[in-house]
Amino acid sequence: MALTWGISTLDRQLVDGEHTDVVTVIHWNVTDSEVDGDNTYSGRCYGTVGLSAPDADSFTAYADISHDDAVEWAKSALGEEAVSQYEDSVASQIELSKNPVQSSGIPWT
């Protein structure tokens, strides 16, 4: 298993004082999967996180933002505890799909 953090999109303010294209919200997801024989079990969490206004010394132009930058910013804005909770949730989803504790359906066809 290898957790993967991804970015779906970045919301941005086109003009914000002296800066243009300022990222204000990051839409993120974290996924993982595990193959067991012929079965693949997956987990996923998705969310958004708002960013603080950039300071003049650390502003990165929209065109220069990398995927890794955006992931780092999202994780930083979420905080270590929330990042850990989301990653644990993905692992729990995989475990529950491998070993379900609930089911639904009808006994007839």
C-alpha positions as CSV (number, residue, x, y, z in Angstrom):
1,M,0.0,0.0,0.0
2,A,1.2,3.5,-0.8
3,L,-0.9,6.5,0.0
4,T,-1.1,9.0,-2.8
5,W,-2.0,12.6,-2.3
6,G,-3.5,14.4,-5.3
7,I,-4.9,17.7,-6.3
8,S,-8.2,18.0,-8.2
9,T,-8.2,21.7,-8.7
10,L,-7.1,25.0,-7.3
11,D,-9.5,27.9,-6.8
12,R,-7.9,31.3,-7.2
13,Q,-8.6,35.0,-6.9
14,L,-7.7,36.5,-10.3
15,V,-6.6,39.9,-8.8
16,D,-5.8,40.2,-5.1
17,G,-4.0,43.5,-4.3
18,E,-0.6,43.5,-5.9
19,H,-0.8,39.8,-6.9
20,T,-2.7,38.0,-9.6
21,D,-3.9,34.4,-9.7
22,V,-3.7,33.9,-5.9
23,V,-4.7,30.3,-4.9
24,T,-7.3,30.5,-2.2
25,V,-8.7,26.9,-2.0
26,I,-7.1,23.6,-2.7
27,H,-9.3,20.6,-3.6
28,W,-7.3,17.5,-2.5
29,N,-7.7,13.8,-2.4
30,V,-5.8,10.9,-0.8
31,T,-6.1,7.4,-2.1
32,D,-4.6,4.0,-1.7
33,S,-5.4,0.5,-2.9
34,E,-4.3,-3.1,-2.1
35,V,-4.4,-6.1,-4.3
36,D,-5.2,-9.4,-2.8
37,G,-5.4,-12.2,-5.3
38,D,-7.9,-11.2,-8.0
39,N,-9.4,-8.4,-5.8
40,T,-8.4,-4.8,-5.5
41,Y,-9.5,-2.9,-2.5
42,S,-9.5,0.9,-2.5
43,G,-10.0,3.8,-0.2
44,R,-10.3,7.5,-0.8
45,C,-10.9,10.8,1.0
46,Y,-11.6,14.1,-0.7
47,G,-11.9,17.6,0.6
48,T,-11.1,21.2,0.3
49,V,-8.9,23.5,2.4
50,G,-8.7,27.3,2.4
51,L,-5.3,29.0,2.3
52,S,-4.2,32.1,4.2
53,A,-3.3,35.1,2.1
54,P,0.3,34.8,0.8
55,D,2.9,37.1,2.2
56,A,5.0,39.0,-0.3
57,D,8.2,37.0,0.4
58,S,6.7,33.6,-0.2
59,F,4.2,34.2,-3.0
60,T,4.4,31.7,-5.9
61,A,2.9,32.7,-9.2
62,Y,0.0,30.4,-10.3
63,A,1.9,29.3,-13.4
64,D,4.9,28.2,-11.2
65,I,3.0,26.1,-8.7
66,S,3.9,22.4,-8.9
67,H,1.8,19.4,-7.8
68,D,4.2,18.9,-5.0
69,D,3.8,22.5,-3.9
70,A,0.0,22.2,-3.8
71,V,0.1,18.9,-1.8
72,E,2.5,20.5,0.7
73,W,0.3,23.5,1.1
74,A,-2.8,21.4,1.5
75,K,-1.2,19.2,4.1
76,S,0.2,22.2,6.0
77,A,-3.2,24.0,6.0
78,L,-4.9,20.8,7.2
79,G,-2.4,20.2,9.9
80,E,-0.6,17.0,10.9
81,E,-3.5,15.6,13.0
82,A,-6.0,15.9,10.2
83,V,-3.6,14.5,7.6
84,S,-3.1,11.5,9.8
85,Q,-6.8,11.1,10.3
86,Y,-7.5,11.2,6.6
87,E,-4.7,8.7,5.9
88,D,-6.0,6.4,8.6
89,S,-9.5,6.6,7.1
90,V,-8.3,5.4,3.8
91,A,-6.6,2.5,5.4
92,S,-9.8,1.7,7.4
93,Q,-11.9,1.8,4.2
94,I,-9.6,-0.8,2.6
95,E,-9.7,-3.0,5.7
96,L,-13.5,-2.8,5.8
97,S,-13.9,-3.6,2.1
98,K,-11.6,-6.7,2.7
99,N,-13.5,-7.7,5.9
100,P,-17.0,-6.2,5.8
101,V,-19.0,-6.0,9.0
102,Q,-22.3,-4.9,7.3
103,S,-24.1,-5.9,4.2
104,S,-27.4,-5.2,2.5
105,G,-29.6,-6.9,0.0
106,I,-32.6,-9.2,-0.2
107,P,-32.5,-13.0,0.2
108,W,-34.5,-13.7,-3.0
109,T,-34.0,-13.0,-6.6
